[in-house]
Amino acid sequence: MQTVYFRLSLTAEQIRSYYEGVARQVVVRASDGRRVQFPAQWLRRFVTLEGVHGLFEMRFGDDRKLIDFQRVGD
């Protein structure tokens, strides 16, 4: 199993493009330097009036399929 951590800080204005379907993928740089790309829809449950902010964790199985995606800190 692999675990990837990354910080994300998107304002409400920035996240709007994902909701409107203009941007479908989010690309981030993980804390270990890897580039990670995932569907923007995965962020929906973390959106607040201020946008999306925090430290996130993604866990993948040996088959590289997502097992869990959660916010683990501010």
N, C-alpha and C positions, 0 to 999 in steps of 0.2 A: 504494500500500500504506500502511496505517496501523499504527502501533505504539502500544500503550497499556501504561503501567507502573503498578503499584500494589503497596502493601505489604499483607501479610496476616499476622495473628497470631491464630490460633484455638487454644484449648487442646484437649486430648483430649476433655474433657467437651463443649465447644462443637461439635466436629466430629462427635460421636456422633449428634446430631440429623440430620445429613446422611446418615450411614450407615443410620440407622433409617428413613429416608424421610420424616421429619417435615418437613424443609425440603428442597425440591428445587432451589431456586435460591439462588445467592450474589449479593449485591449489594455492590459496593465503590465507593469513590471513587478514581478514578485520580489520578495525580500532577498531571495538568493540570486537575483539577477535574471531569472528566466522571464521570457515574454509569454503571457498567458492571455488567451482569447476565449471569450464565452458569450453566449446569447444575452442580450440586454434584459430580456424578460426575467432572468434569474435575480435581478436586483429589485423587482417590484415589491417584494415583501419588506424591503429595508428602506423604502422611500418615506421621507417625512416632509413637512413643509419647508424645511431648510435644504432638502436634497438627500444625498446619500453620503454618509461620512463614517469612517471607522476602519478598524483592522478586521480583515476577513480571512477565513480559512476555507480552503477547498481540499477535500480528500478524495483520492481516486483509487480504484482497485487496480490490481495487477493488469487487468484488461484495459486500463486507461479510461474506464467509464466513471463518471462522477458518482460518488457515494454520498457525500454531504457537502453543503455549502452554507456557512453561517458567519454571522458577525461575532467576533470574539473580544472586541474591545473598541474603545473610542479613538 
